Amino acid sequence: MVRLFLPCLLVSLVGLLPVSLDAQASSGILTGIVLDSTRAALPRVTVRLIDPAGTEVARTLTDTRGRFRFEGLGDVSYKVQAALTGFETTTATGTPGAELEIVLPVAPVREQVVVTATRTDAPSGQLGASTTVISGEELENRLLLPVSDALRPIAGSTVVRSGGVGAITSLFVRGGESDFNKVLLDGIVLNEPGGTFFLDNLMAENLERVEVVRGPQSALFGSDAMTSVVQLFTRQGKAETARPRFSLSAEGGNNDTWRLHGGVTGQAGFFDYSYRWARLSTDNREPNNTFHNTTFSGNFGLNFNERTSLRLILRGDLGRVGTPGQTAFGRPDRDAFFRRRDGDVGITLRNQTTHFWEQRLTYSFAKSRQVSRNLIADPPFVPQFEGQQAPFPSFDFPFDFLNDNRRHHLSYQSDWHAGQAGRPAGQHVFTFAFEWDRELGAFGDRLFGGLPVQADRDNFGYVFQHQVFWRRLFFTNGFRVEDNDSFGTSVVPRSSVAYLLRQGASLLGATKLKFNFGLGIKEPTLLESFSPSPFFLGNPSLAPERTRSFDAGVEQRFWSDRGKLEVNWFDNRFRDLIAFQFDLLTFTGTFENIGRSKAKGAEVILELAPGWGLRGVGTYTFLDSQITRSAQPFSAVFREGQPLFRRPRQSGSLRVFWDWKRLTITSSTVFVGKRVDSDFAGIGLTSNDGYTKWDLAGHYRSAHQLTYFAGIENLLNQNYMEALGFPALKLTFRAGARVDF
């Protein structure tokens, strides 16, 4: 299959040369571009062409660059009307041969342009998938440090951090495991082989936005995209002034917390650039829990002409955190630590070969070197908590575990546009993509196991997707053929439908119905496939973990686009889950595909923008989950019939934003209900109480390019644990200033 594909790829790459293949005469052709109020291009805007008699003669959708085109026109003046849910409808007048520019004012509750849901630019109002976009402005206004804090308020999502900032942090979406989420940075895959990705070392630096698409997306992104895709987009430079724009900031707070950052952004002709560096240090709450992190991020673009661009992405996250263990149950470990060095680079060549054909070629390299070390055996202790005590002591074991992962990724994508939205056949977008991943890993305990185990595999993926637009109906159908070195070949389909039942921006505005079906797969980790240790022997015959998912929902706009209500229902079935099987007679173990579980529930999202600079977003999630087949039938936590581990039955959030003159105030509250957990220390704890976390932040922009800011986390000073045994931070505060020049 690869041999057949490569010649086709070579032929297609000819189109990536920066040459325009369109030879159009201006006669009978009317073209234009649709922008938002920030002059960003708006894709898939409905553009209607109306003749002098008031009759609609043609209809189309803008492309990914916001451009539209009408052909075969008479020599008369036409009205051109552009409409998109979340924006005000705007009309312009033009004649054939003209190039129109139409700017759509944003509605109070606006829609976002999302790339991740279809691998092409698409307004969220036309998508069947459940999506959330977190803007870079929100990241800064909330004074967020790790990206994981931005994900906490998202409906259907639960973030679990084992202690203070920098501690192991996991994301659970719609009942899925923590390694069921594909994490991308501008298309660069950040997951370790097998899906594992902890969010502890990923800081919210230099980000334009974060997109989260819930539901299985393996048809587009292959292995690991079982319950969600989280994609981070780096900030691009803009020509705000003729010279570079610099930014410097410093801040400090309790727990001996301090943070410095510096950045530069701008554009010089065809070259744009954005670079940022930051250093963070905090002692957190517990002994031996100090966290240091250095982040650098760069986005550099060359725009050869209107059609062809080359973009380079660079990022590094370097962190070290002390790991005192479950200090709620006894003494801390005074010397153990976890060090992580992540580095990512990606380069993308993009070309609009003709007005109906776009191509993209990307190569990326991601590396993560993780060291978990404990060289001193501390004295044993008996774990205890609130009057309960374990029947046996806990012992400390020295270790020096290395986990070194590298991934080479090559991707080619071709998007072909055909037809027009106003015609009976509709407008179509055909997407074909080829991906190759070279995964390499070295892992093992260097203290006792000698040289780390080396493992590698090559994976290939072939994506086909068809999008069709018929006036109010948006239908997406696609599949992926995954050729994996570990489990062989698997085919995963996905279908998504969005129907605009009504349009407009009146008291009762646009109504959207949506439905999704998809399958997801996840490859085994390198340890599960290749470990040589008889105590946890790898199984090279493991099948992929799988999910089957349905979800449906409705979105209703109201109050003249000042409000939007979204209700989603989902039903997930997980099977072939990989579990560890231990033999008490031989003290050996291996991995098998034996686990099954299910999760269904509902999400409610309400957004209001009443005016006066106020905006609020509230969410509520109900999750009904259950283990249906278990590898540990006698476990109080993991036996059949139990709810899924660390997934709350009820959760919710409330975010309020107020922007008044030079002052910006943001409030974020997260509620997490009671959930199944384990102390893993023999005490017998099998559940974890719910908690409420309220954060508050404010910015004041002075007249001298200075911005003063301050923030408080856990304003209620609650004492709680996101994971049993690991106390969360109590009230913390930070304050500082930033200068832009």
N, C-alpha and C positions, 0 to 999 in steps of 0.2 A: 504493500500500500504506500509506503514511504517513497519507493523508487518511482511509482507512478506519479506521485505528487510533486517531486522535486523539479522535473522539467516544467510543469505548469507554473510553479513558483518563479522559476527563472524568467519565463516569458512574461509573467505579470509584473515583475520588478522593473521591466523596461519602462512601464508607466510611471515609475517613481522618479524618473528624471524630471527636473524642474522646467518642463516645457508644456505650454498650453496646447492641447489637442483640439480645442474647440475653434472652429473657423466659422464664426457666425456673422452674418450681416445684420446691421441694425434694423433693416427694413422689416416691418411686421413683427418685431420682437420687443416686448416690454419686460424689463428686468428690474430688480430692486433688492433691498435688504431690510429686514425687520430687526430692531434693536430694543432693548429695555432702557430704562432711564439712566443706567450706568454705562450705556453704549456697549453692552455685551450682546452678542448675537443670540437670537431666539430661534431654536429649531422647531419644526413641526407646527408652526403657526398656520392656521387656516387663512388663506388669502383668496378673496373672491374678486373676480373681474366683472364689472357692471358697465354695460354700454349706455349711451346717452338716453335710451328709452327706459332705463331702469331695470333691464333684464340681465340676469346673471348669465354670462356666456362661457365662463370657465371658472374652475376652482382648483387650487393646488395647495400643497404644504411646503413651507420653507425647508431647506436642507440643513445639514449640521452647521453651516456657516451663516444661517439665517437668510439665505438668498432664495428668491423665487424667480420664475421665468414663464412668460406666456408667449406663444408663437402663433403665426398665421393671422395676425390682426389687421383690421382695416385702418386707414389713416384718419382716425377720429380720436376724440378725447375720451378716456375711460376713467371711471372711478375704481379705485383699488381699496378694498376693505380688509383689514387684518384683525383677526380675533383669536384670543387664546384665554382659556379659563385662568383666572387669577390676575388678569390684566384688563385694562379698559380697551374696548374696541375703538380702532382709529381708522379714518378714511383719508386717502390722498387721491390726487388727480394726476394722470399722466397720459402721454401719447407714445405710440411705438417709437423705439429708438431712445427713449428716456431711461434713466437709471434713478429709481425712486429710493428714498430713505424714509422709513416709517418707524417712529418711536412709540412704543406702547407704554403708557403710564402704568405703574404697578398698583394692584388692588391692595386694600388694607391687609387681607390674608392672601398672600401671594403663593403661586406655585414655584417649584424649583425645577431646574433642568438637571436630570439624572442621567449618568452614563452607565452605571453599573448594572441596571436592571435589564438592559438589552444590548450592551456593548456599543451602543450608538447614543447620541444625544437625544433625549426625549423629555418633554415636560411631564412632571409627575401626574398631572391631571389626566393624561392619556394612557397611563400605565395600569395594568391589572395588578401588578405586584405591590406589596406593602412596603413603602419606602419612607425613610426619614433622612433629612439632610440637616446637618449641624454646620452652620456657617462659621467662617473664621472670626467674624465679628463676635459671635456668641462665645467662642472659645476664649477670646481675649477679655470680653466683658465679665465672664464668670471667673476669671483668674485661675483657670484650670491648669494643673501641673501635668498629670498623666492623661493620656487620651481616654483611659478607662472611665474617668469621672464624667466625661462627656456622654458616655454610653449608658450611664445609670438611669436617666429618666426615660429612656426609650421604651415604648410599650413592647411587652413580650420578652424583655431582656432583664437578666439579673447579673450583676457584677459582684464577685466574691473576692475580697482581698484578705490575705492571711496576716493582718497586722497593719503597720504603718505604711507610709509612702515607700515604694520600691519593693515591698513584699510580693510574693507570688500572687498574681491577680488573674482570675478566670472569668470568662464570659459564657453564660448559658442563655440560649435563645429558643423560645417556644418548646421547652422541655428537652432540647438536645444536649449532648455532652459538651464539655468545654472545648473539645477539639473538632467540633462540627462546624466551625466558622472559618471561611476563607478570608484571610486578611491581606490586603493589597495596598501598595503605596505607588500611585501613578502607574498601575499595571504590574509593578514588581511584586512577586509572591513573597510574603514574609514568613509563611508557615514553615515549620520544620517538616521534613519528610514524615508523612503520617498524620499531618494536621495540627500537631501541637503548636500552640502559640500563646504564651503568657504575656499579658499586657503591662507587666510591672515596669519595664524599662523603656516604654514607648511614650515619649513626652509630646505634648501638644504644641510643638514649635513649628513656626513657618508654614502653617496649614491654611489653605484657602477654604476648605470645607471637608467634612466627613460624610460619606454616604453609607447608609445601612439598608440593605435589602433583605427582608425576612422571607423565609421559605427556602426550599432546596433550589440551588442554582447550578448544580453539576452539569446540566445541559450546556451551560455557557462557560463554566470555569473548571469543570472536571472534579477531581478528588478534593475532598475536604469541605466543599460547599454544600453541606448537608442541611443546615438550618438557617444559614445567613451568609452574606458577603459583606464585609466591612472594608471600604476603600477610602484611603486618605489621599487627598490631592494637595500637592505643594503649591504655595503661593507663587504666582508669576509676576515678573516685573512689568510696570506700566509707565508710560511717559507722562507722569503727573507734572513734572517740571523738566526743563532742559538739562538739568544736572542730576546726579544721583541723590537719592533721599536716604538719609542715615537715621538710625534709631538706636538709642542707648537707654537702658533702664537698670535700676537697682532696687532691691526690696529685702526686707527682713521681717522676722516674726519670732514667736515663741518656739520652744524646742530647738533653740539655736539654729533656726532656719534662715538661710540667705540664698539669694538668687541674683545672678547678673546675666545680662543679655545684650548683644549688639548685632545690628543687621544693616544691610544696604540693599536697596532695590531701585530699579529704574529701567530705562530703555534708551538706546542710542541707535537710531536708524533701524536697521533690520535685526539688531541684537538686543534682547531683553535679559534681565538678570535679577535674581533674588537670592540673597544669602543671609543666613542667620546662625549665630552661635549663642549658646546658653550654658550656664553652669549652675547647678542646684546642689545644695547640701542641707541636710536636716538630721537631727538626732532622733526624731520620732519620740515615742512614749516610753519604750522599754529599754533596758540596758542592752548593749551590743546590737543596736538596731539602726545605727547611723547609715544614711543613704547618701551617696555621692553620684551625680550624673552629669555628664557632659554631652551635649547634643550639638551637632552641626548639620545644616541642611542647605542645599543649593538647588536652584532651578535655573537653567541657562538655555535660551532659545535663539535659534537662527532662522529668520523668516526670509527665505531666498526671494520669494515673490508672494503674490496673493494666494497661490495654490500649494506651495511646498514649504515645509518647515522641518527643522531638525531640533530636537529637544534632549537635553542632558539632565538627569536627575541624580543628585548625590545626597546621601544621608548617613549619619553615624550616630548611634546611641550607645554610650559607654557608661556602664553603671557598676557600682559595688554596694552591697547592703549586708549588714550583719544579720544573722539568723538566730535569734535567741530561743526559738522553739515555742512550745505552748506554755507561755509564762503564767497563764491563768491557773495552771495546775501545779506549778512548782517553780523551782529555781531556773533562771535563764542559763542558756549555754553561752559562755563568755568568749569563746574564740571562733565559733563556726561563722562562715560567711558564704555569700553567693556573688560571684563576679560574672558579668555578662558584657560582651563586646559584639555589637551588631553593626554591620556595614552593608550598604546597598548602593548599587549604581545601575542606572538604566538609560538607554539611548533609543529614541524613537524617531523614525523618518516617516513623515505623513505627507500625502500628496492627493489633491483633488484633481485626478487625471482628466476627467471631463465633468460637465455639470451633473452627470448622473452616475459617476463612478469615483469612489474614494478608496485609497489603499493606505495601509499602515504596516510598518515593519518595526519590531521592537526586539532588542536584546537586553537582558538584565542579568546581574549577578548579585546574589544575596548571601551573606555569611553571618553565622552566629556562633560565637565561641563562648561556652558557658562552663564555669568551674564552680563546683560546690565542694567546700573543704571544711573538715573538722579534724584537726591533728591531735587534739588533747582530749583524752577520755575523762569527762567530769564525773564526780561521784554519783552513784545511783540515788534515786529518790522515789518516794511513794506518791504518785499523783493523787490530788484531792481537790474537791471543788464544792463549796457550799455544804459542807457536812458529809459529803460522799467521798469515799476513798477506794482506790483500786486495791484488789487483793494481792497484788504483787508489785515489786518495784520496777521502775523504768531504768534501763541502762543506756549509757552513751557509747557509741561505736565510732572510732576514728575512720575517716574516709577521705578520699581525694578523687571525686568523680568528674570526669571530663565528658562534655557533650559538644562536639564540634561539627557543625552542619554547613554545607555549601550547596547552592543551587544555581545552575546555569539555565536560563529560560530564553527561548527563541519563539517569537510569535509573529505570524503574518495574518492580516485581516483585510478582506475585500468586501466593500459595501456597494451594491448595485441598486439604483433607484429606477423605477419604471412606472408608467401610468400617471394619472391625475386623480385627485380625491373626488372631484366632481363628476367623473365619468362612471358608467355602470360597473366597470371592472375594478374601480378603485385605484388607489396608489399603493405601490409595493416597494419594500426594501428587502433585498436578499443579501444575507451576510454569510460569508464563508471564512473560516479561520482554521489555521493549523498551528499547533503548539508542540514544542519539544522541551522536556525538562530533564536535565541531568542532575540527579540527586546524589550527593556524597556525604558520608558521615563517619565520624570516629567517636566511639564512646567506650567507657569502661572506668573502673576504679583503679587509678594508677598507684594507689597505696598498696594494694594486694594483688591486683590482676596483671601487673606488668604493662605491656604495650596495649593501647586501646584497640578495640576491634574496628576494622575498616569495612565499610559496606557502601555499595553504590547500586543505582538502578537508573534506567532510561525509560521515560514515559512519553507517549505520543497521544495527542488529542486532535480530533477532527470535528469541527463545529459547523452545522448548517442551521440557519434561522431564517424564517420568512415572516415579515411583518406586513400586514395589509390594513389599509385605512379606508373605510367606507363612511363618509360623512361623520356619523356619531359613533361608529363601531371601530374599535382598535383591537386587532387580533394578532397574537404572536404565537408562532408554533416553531419548535426546533428540537434538535437532538444533538447529542455528542457521542462519538465513538471514542472510547478511552482504551488505549492499548498500553497496559501497565506491565512492567517487568515482574511484579509480584503476583498479580492475580489474573493476568491475561487480558482478554478483550471484553468490554462491557459497553452496552448501549443505554444511555439515559435520556429520556424525552422530557419535554416541558411544554405546557400550553398555558396561555394567559389571555384573558378577554377583559376588555373594558368597554362599557357602553354608556354613553351620555344620554340618560333618559330625558333630561331637560337641560337647556343652556340658558345663559343670561345672568344678570347680576341684580335682580330685583329683590324684594323682601325675602322671597323663597327662591334662591339662586340655582346654580347648576347641581344636578344630581347624577352621580356616577355609580353604576353597578359594576362589580368586578368578580372574577373567578379565576382560580389558578389550580393547576395540577402539575406535579413534578416528582421525579425520582432523584434520589441523591446517592452518591457513593463516597467512600473514604478508604484509602489504602492503609495497610498496616504501618506502624512505625518501624523504623530500622531495628529497634530492639526486639519488637515482636516477631520480626521475620528472620533476623540474623544473629541474635545473641547466642554465643557458644556455651554459656554457663549452664551446667546441669540443674542449677537451682531456679533458673528462669530461661529455659531453653527456647530459642526462637523456632518458629514454625514456618518454613518457606511455602507451605501449602495453604496458608490462610486465604480465605475469600475476602472481598471487600465488605465493610460494613455498609448497610443500605437503609434508606428511608423512603417511604411513600407518603406523599403529603397532598391534602386538599385544603384550600382555603377560599373563602368568599367574603364579600363585604360590600358596604355602601358608604359613599361619601356625599354629604349634603352641605352645600353652601347656603347661607342665609344672611339676613340683616344687611343686604346690599354689599355682600362680600366682606362683611366685618366679622363673620363667624363661619366656622366649618366644623362639622361633626363627622367623625369616621368611626365605623363599627366593623370589626373583622372577626370572623370565626375561622378556626384552623383545626385540623385533625392530622396528626402525624403518627406513623407506625415505624418503629425502628426494629431491624432484625439483623441477624448475623453479627451481633455485637461481640467484639473480641474480649474474652475474659481469661484470667489466669487460673489454671487448674493445678492444684498442689496435691501431691501424693504423700500422705502422712507416713506410709510404710517405708518409702525410699528417700523421703525428704528431697524429692525432685519436683519440678513443675514445668509446664509449658503453656502456650496460649492456644485457645480454641474459639471458633465462631459458634457460641452457644447462647448468647444473651438476646433477650427481646424486651421491648418496652413500648409504651404508647403514651401519647400526650395530646390532649385536646383542650380547647379553651376559647376565650374571647378577649378582644382588645377594644377599648373605647378611648378615643382621642378627641378632645374638644379644644379648639383654638379660637380665641376671641381677640379682636383688635378694635376696641370701642373708640379710639381716638386719644387725643391729648398725650401722645407718645407712649400709650400703654399697650401692652400685648401680653397675653397669657396663654399657656399651653398646659392642659391637664390630661393625664392618662390613667387608665385603670386596666389591669390584666388579671383574668381569672384563669388558672391552670389546673386541669384535672389530669394527673399523671399516674402511671402505675408500671411496676416491673411485672412483666408477664412470663418471663422465663429467666431464671437466675442460676449463676454458677455457685452461689453461696446460699443454699436452701435453708440453712440453720442460722443465718445471720439475722439479727433483729433489725438491721438497717437495709440489707440488700436482698432479703428473701422475696419470693413472689408475693404480689399483692401490695407491697409497700409503695408509697409515693416515691418519685425519683429524688435522688440525693441532692440536697441543697437547692432545690427548686421550690420556691414558695407557692402556696396555693393562691395567695392574693398579693398583689403589689400595685403600686401607683406612684405618681409623681405630679408635681405642680411647679411650673416655671413661670415667673412673672418678670417682665422687662419694662422699665420705664425710662424713656429718653426725653429729658426736658432741658432745653437750652444747652448748657455745657455740662450738665450732670446726667450720668447714666447709672441706674441702680438695677441690679438683677438679684432675684431671689429664686433659689432652687431647693425644693423639698422632695425627698424620696422616702416612700414607705415600703418596707419589706416585711411580709407576714411570717408567721411561724413556719418552719420547714424541717424536714428530716436531716439529721446530721449525726456525726459520731465523734466522740472524744479520741478514739483510737489509742486510748491509754488504759483501758480496763475499768474505768470508773462506772460505766454503764449509761452514759448520757446518749440519748438517741434522737433528740430534737433540740432545736435552737429557737429561742424566743425572737419575735419580731422587733423591729426598731424603726425609728423615724429620724432622718438626718436632714437638718435644715442648714443651708449655706446662704450667705449674703455677701454681695460684693458691690463696690461703687467706684466710679471714675469721675473725676472733675477735670475738664480741659480748660486750662488757663489761656490767656490771650498771648502768651509768650512761648508757644510751642511746647509748653510743659503740660504733662498730664499726671495728676496725683491719683493714686488708687489705694484701696484697702479692701480686705476681705476677711470674713470669719467663717470657718467651717465648724459644723456640729454646734450651731448656736445654742441649742438646748442642753449642751454638755451631757449628752446621754452616754452611759456606760454600756456598751454592747459588744458583741463579737459577730463579725460576718462569717467566720469559720470558728467552730468551737475550739477554745484554748488559746486563741489569738486575739487579745483585746484590741479593739479599734481605737483610733485616736479620739481623745476627748476634745474640748473646745480648742481650736487653734486659730491664730490670726496672723495676717501678713499685711504690710503696708510698704509703699514705695513710690517712686516717681519715674516718669519716662520723658525723654526729650527727643523730639523729632526735628530734624533740620536738613 
